[in-house]
């Protein structure tokens, strides 16, 4: 089997570390693994089970030479800063930031949905937003039964979606509340106290009063599903859950679908697991979907307002399938073609 040379840009962050974990789980065929991060992390050693001990290197323009793939796990400004150097090296850049997701010249790919788009790249492939990935994997089977016209969605997003500091802040604040020290809580990662609370804002507010996070499901969904007229009304909420995002989705289709057909389609869909048995209190929950790559889908029922509406609830690990695993799967698509 051919082996590849791969780098992770932003290797010390939560997503970068998860990418390394997923690469090893999948036994991705590498002859070289290059971990790239800021100058302050350079020189540190990372011991891996599959690829031996790897010394972290500083991300510079010259650091990408000879690589076949670069997995981006850095913020937009860092991604943009090194894009030209990555392209000049000849590597294929699979970027988890939002910098290129809506660029007409950059494919936006979820392998279970639009794998063919990955082969239309010109050096860059974008990884979608985490909630977008989880939601679209859950509803893609419905779209195959009848084209989706619109979505009403509410996301319940775990604190780890805000980075490594999110869970730390949740745990610290929870302890403060339990110790009777609520008055001393000073939020740093989130806009308000997150312990024992919900925050209905992720991202900045736009002119239409939707946040940047809320608009991603529509804008990215149109591109991934190849539905340019798709309309989405979304509310994103940060919840005091450590890991795995959950989404309540109302799917409006062109045709009226039978619930049995919807359940069968989702049960056989790639990347999905049907967890939908109200009698046994079985439905998707973050605690069950964390640290794995499948999107659980349940609570499937007829909408009581719209005749062509189907309601469902889904949950998935936003660090893995919503970020790291999806990027590695894209690389697997390319090497297995």
C-alpha positions in Angstrom: 0.0 0.0 0.0 1.2 3.4 -0.9 2.2 5.6 2.1 1.7 9.4 2.3 3.3 12.3 4.0 0.8 14.3 6.0 0.9 17.4 8.2 -1.6 18.7 10.8 -1.7 22.5 11.0 -2.8 23.4 14.5 -1.8 20.0 15.9 -1.9 21.0 19.6 -5.5 22.2 19.6 -8.5 20.1 20.5 -9.4 19.3 16.8 -5.7 18.8 15.9 -5.2 16.3 18.7 -8.4 14.5 17.6 -7.2 14.3 14.0 -4.1 12.6 15.2 -6.2 10.1 17.2 -8.5 9.4 14.3 -5.5 8.9 11.9 -4.2 6.2 14.2 -7.5 4.5 14.7 -8.0 4.3 10.9 -4.3 3.2 10.5 -3.9 5.9 7.8 -0.9 4.9 5.7 1.8 7.4 6.5 5.5 7.5 5.8 5.7 10.8 7.6 3.6 12.7 10.1 4.4 16.3 10.6 2.8 18.1 13.6 2.8 21.9 13.1 1.9 24.5 15.7 3.0 27.8 17.1 6.6 28.7 18.0 5.9 28.1 21.7 5.0 24.5 21.1 7.9 23.7 18.8 10.3 21.1 20.1 7.8 19.3 22.3 7.5 15.6 21.7 4.3 13.7 21.0 4.3 9.9 21.4 2.0 8.1 19.1 1.1 4.4 18.9 1.2 4.1 15.1 3.7 6.7 14.0 6.3 6.7 16.8 7.5 9.8 18.6 6.9 13.0 16.6 8.5 16.4 17.4 6.2 19.4 17.0 7.6 21.9 14.4 6.8 25.6 14.1 4.4 26.4 11.3 6.3 28.4 8.7 6.1 28.8 5.0 8.8 26.2 4.5 7.2 23.6 6.9 4.9 22.1 4.3 7.6 21.1 1.7 7.2 17.5 0.5 3.8 16.8 2.1 0.9 15.1 0.3 -1.8 16.3 2.6 -2.3 19.0 5.2 -5.2 18.8 7.6 -6.1 22.3 8.9 -7.1 22.6 12.5 -6.3 26.3 13.0 -8.4 29.5 13.1 -9.3 31.4 9.9 -6.4 33.9 10.1 -3.8 31.1 10.5 -5.4 29.1 7.7 -5.4 32.0 5.3 -1.8 32.9 6.4 -0.4 29.5 5.2 -2.7 28.7 2.3 -0.4 29.9 -0.4 2.6 28.0 1.1 0.6 24.8 1.4 -0.6 25.1 -2.2 2.9 25.9 -3.4 4.2 22.8 -1.7 1.8 20.7 -3.8 -0.1 19.3 -0.8 -3.9 19.0 -0.8 -5.2 21.2 2.0 -8.2 19.9 3.9 -9.2 22.9 6.0 -11.5 22.8 9.1 -11.7 26.5 9.4 -14.6 28.5 7.9 -12.2 30.6 5.7 -13.0 28.8 2.4 -16.3 27.0 3.0 -18.4 29.4 0.8 -15.7 30.0 -1.8 -17.1 28.9 -5.2 -13.8 27.4 -6.2 -13.4 25.2 -3.0 -15.4 22.0 -2.6 -17.3 21.7 0.7 -17.5 18.0 1.5 -19.3 15.5 3.8 -18.2 12.1 2.4 -21.5 10.4 3.2 -23.3 13.1 1.1 -21.3 14.6 -1.7 -18.0 12.6 -2.0 -17.8 13.4 -5.8 -17.2 17.1 -5.0 -13.9 16.2 -3.3 -12.4 15.4 -6.7 -13.1 18.9 -8.1 -10.6 20.6 -5.8 -7.8 22.9 -6.9 -5.6 22.3 -3.9 -8.1 23.1 -1.1 -11.1 21.2 0.3 -13.2 22.7 3.0 -14.5 20.9 6.1 -18.1 22.1 7.0 -19.3 23.5 10.3 -19.8 20.8 13.0 -23.5 21.3 13.4 -24.0 21.4 9.7 -22.2 18.0 9.3 -24.3 16.4 12.0 -27.6 17.8 10.8 -27.0 17.0 7.1 -25.8 13.4 7.8 -29.1 12.9 9.7 -31.4 14.3 7.0 -29.6 13.3 3.8 -31.7 10.1 3.5 -34.8 12.2 3.6 -33.5 14.4 0.8 -33.1 11.3 -1.3 -36.7 10.4 -0.8 -38.0 13.9 -1.7 -36.0 17.1 -2.2 -35.9 19.3 1.0 -37.4 22.7 0.6 -36.7 24.1 4.1 -35.5 23.4 7.6 -36.4 24.7 11.0 -33.6 23.8 13.4 -32.5 24.4 16.9 -29.0 23.3 17.9 -27.9 22.4 21.5 -24.2 22.7 21.3 -21.7 21.3 23.8 -19.1 23.5 25.5 -16.2 21.7 23.9 -17.4 23.2 20.6 -15.8 26.4 21.9 -12.4 24.8 22.3 -10.5 23.3 25.2 -11.4 26.1 27.5 -15.1 25.4 27.2 -15.3 22.3 29.4 -12.8 23.8 31.9 -15.1 26.8 32.3 -18.1 24.6 32.7 -16.5 22.4 35.4 -15.1 25.4 37.3 -18.3 27.3 37.3 -20.3 24.2 38.3 -18.0 23.7 41.3 -18.5 27.4 42.2 -22.2 27.1 42.1 -22.2 23.9 44.2 -19.9 25.6 46.7 -22.3 28.5 47.0 -19.9 30.9 45.2 -22.1 31.9 42.2 -21.5 35.6 42.8 -17.8 35.2 42.1 -18.3 33.6 38.6 -16.6 35.6 35.9 -17.2 34.2 32.4 -14.2 34.1 30.1 -14.9 31.7 27.2 -18.7 32.3 27.0 -20.8 35.5 27.1 -22.5 34.5 30.3 -22.4 31.8 33.0 -22.7 28.5 31.3 -23.1 26.3 34.4 -26.8 25.5 35.0 -27.7 27.8 32.1 -28.3 28.0 28.4 -26.9 30.7 26.2 -28.9 31.4 23.0 -26.0 32.9 21.1 -23.1 31.3 19.2 -21.3 33.7 16.9 -21.9 37.4 16.3 -25.3 38.8 15.3 -25.9 39.8 11.7 -28.2 42.5 10.3 -31.0 39.9 10.1 -30.5 39.2 13.8 -29.4 35.7 13.2 -25.9 34.8 14.4 -23.0 33.7 12.1 -23.3 30.2 13.5 -27.0 30.1 12.7 -26.5 31.1 9.0 -24.0 28.3 8.4 -26.6 25.6 8.3 -28.4 27.4 5.4 -25.3 28.7 3.5 -23.3 25.5 3.8 -26.3 23.2 3.5 -27.1 24.7 0.1 -23.6 23.9 -1.2 -23.3 20.4 0.2 -26.8 19.2 -0.7 -26.7 21.0 -4.1 -30.0 22.7 -3.1 -29.3 26.4 -4.0 -32.8 27.5 -2.9 -32.8 25.7 0.5 -34.2 27.9 3.2 -33.2 27.4 6.9 -34.4 29.1 10.0 -32.0 28.2 12.8 -31.4 29.0 16.5 -28.1 27.9 18.0 -27.9 27.4 21.8 -24.8 26.7 24.0 -25.7 24.1 26.6 -23.9 22.8 29.7 -22.9 19.5 28.1 -19.3 18.6 27.8 -19.3 16.9 24.3 -21.6 16.1 21.4 -24.0 18.5 19.7 -27.7 17.7 19.5 -30.1 19.2 16.9 -33.9 19.4 16.7 -34.8 19.5 13.0 -38.1 20.1 11.2 -37.6 18.9 7.6 -40.0 20.2 5.0 -40.0 18.2 1.7 -41.6 18.6 -1.7 -43.7 15.5 -1.2 -45.5 14.1 1.8 -43.4 11.2 3.1 -44.5 8.1 5.1 -42.8 7.8 8.5 -41.9 4.1 7.9 -40.1 5.1 4.7 -38.2 7.8 6.5 -37.2 5.5 9.3 -36.0 2.8 6.9 -34.1 5.3 4.8 -32.3 6.7 7.9 -31.6 3.3 9.3 -29.7 2.3 6.1 -28.0 5.7 5.5 -24.3 6.0 5.7 -23.0 7.5 8.9 -26.4 7.1 10.7 -27.8 5.0 13.4 -31.6 4.9 14.0 -32.3 5.2 17.7 -36.0 5.7 17.8 -38.1 3.6 20.2 -40.2 5.8 22.4 -41.7 2.8 24.3 -38.2 1.9 25.6 -37.2 5.5 26.1 -34.6 5.1 23.3 -33.5 8.3 21.5 -30.2 10.0 20.7 -28.4 11.7 23.6 -25.0 13.4 23.8 -23.7 10.9 26.5 -24.2 8.0 24.0 -22.8 9.7 20.9 -19.5 11.0 22.3 -16.2 9.7 21.2 -17.5 7.9 18.1 -18.3 8.9 14.5 -21.9 7.9 13.9 -24.8 10.4 14.0 -27.7 9.0 16.0 -31.2 9.9 14.8 -34.6 9.5 16.5 -37.8 11.1 17.8 -39.0 10.8 14.1 -42.6 12.0 13.9 -45.1 13.9 11.7 -45.1 17.7 12.0 -48.4 18.9 13.2 -48.3 22.2 11.4 -46.9 21.5 8.0 -48.3 18.5 6.1 -45.0 17.8 4.4 -43.0 18.3 7.6 -41.0 15.6 9.4 -39.6 16.3 12.9 -36.5 14.5 14.2 -33.8 14.8 16.8 -30.1 13.9 16.2 -26.9 13.9 18.1 -23.2 13.5 17.1 -19.7 14.1 18.4 -18.8 17.5 17.1 -15.1 17.1 17.7 -14.9 13.8 15.8 -17.5 13.6 13.0 -18.2 17.3 13.2 -14.5 18.1 12.6 -11.6 15.7 12.8 -13.1 12.5 11.4 -14.8 14.2 8.5 -11.4 15.7 7.5 -9.7 12.4 7.7 -12.5 10.7 5.7 -12.0 13.3 2.9 -8.3 12.3 2.7 -9.3 8.6 2.6 -11.6 9.4 -0.3 -8.7 10.8 -2.2 -6.2 8.0 -1.5 -8.8 5.2 -2.2 -10.1 6.6 -5.5 
